[in-house]
Amino acid sequence: MALGPEQLQQFQTWHAHHQPNGCPVCTQKAWSVPQMIGTPTMVEKKARHPVIPMILVVCANCAHVELFAAAVIGIPL
């Protein structure tokens, strides 16, 4: 699902602070618009949240993909 405007701004601010040197593969600073995804977890069948909310970021230059845990950044699912 797409991030809302406030969530997108929050993530972009966080990302610029934590990865100021750009893409670790090509060093470019052009990233695609992040998307929120849920990655499956290996948990018990009765678990309340069987996915971990993640933000998907793709380098617009070399297609390197990174995932960030949304909850750690403070972005709710």
C-alpha positions in Angstrom: 0.0 0.0 0.0 1.2 3.5 -0.7 2.3 5.7 2.1 0.2 8.8 2.9 1.8 12.3 2.4 2.7 12.6 6.1 4.1 9.1 6.3 6.1 9.7 3.1 7.6 12.9 4.5 8.4 11.2 7.8 10.1 8.4 6.0 12.1 10.7 3.7 13.3 12.8 6.6 14.4 9.6 8.5 16.0 8.1 5.4 18.0 11.2 4.5 19.3 11.3 8.1 20.2 7.6 8.3 21.5 7.1 4.7 23.1 10.5 3.8 25.6 9.0 1.3 23.0 7.6 -1.1 22.6 4.1 -2.4 25.3 1.7 -1.0 25.7 0.1 -4.4 26.0 3.1 -6.8 26.1 6.1 -4.4 23.2 7.9 -6.3 20.6 9.7 -4.1 17.6 9.1 -6.4 15.1 6.7 -4.7 11.7 5.6 -5.9 8.6 6.5 -3.9 8.5 4.2 -0.9 5.7 1.7 -0.5 4.6 -0.1 2.7 4.5 -3.9 2.4 4.0 -6.7 4.9 6.7 -9.4 5.0 5.5 -12.7 6.3 6.9 -14.0 9.6 7.4 -17.5 10.8 5.3 -17.3 13.9 2.7 -19.4 15.7 -0.7 -19.8 13.9 -2.5 -17.8 16.6 -0.1 -14.8 16.3 -1.9 -11.4 16.2 0.3 -9.9 13.5 1.6 -12.5 11.1 3.5 -9.8 9.0 6.1 -7.2 9.7 5.2 -3.8 8.2 8.2 -2.8 6.0 8.9 0.2 3.7 10.2 -0.8 0.3 12.7 1.6 -1.3 14.3 1.2 -4.7 17.3 3.0 -6.1 16.1 4.8 -9.3 19.6 4.4 -10.8 20.7 0.8 -10.2 17.5 -0.9 -8.9 19.0 -1.8 -5.5 16.2 -2.6 -3.1 16.1 -2.0 0.6 13.5 -2.7 3.3 13.0 -0.7 6.5 10.9 -1.7 9.5 8.1 0.8 9.7 7.5 0.4 13.4 11.1 1.3 14.3 10.8 4.5 12.3 7.5 5.3 14.0 5.2 4.8 11.0 2.2 2.7 11.9 0.7 0.0 9.6 
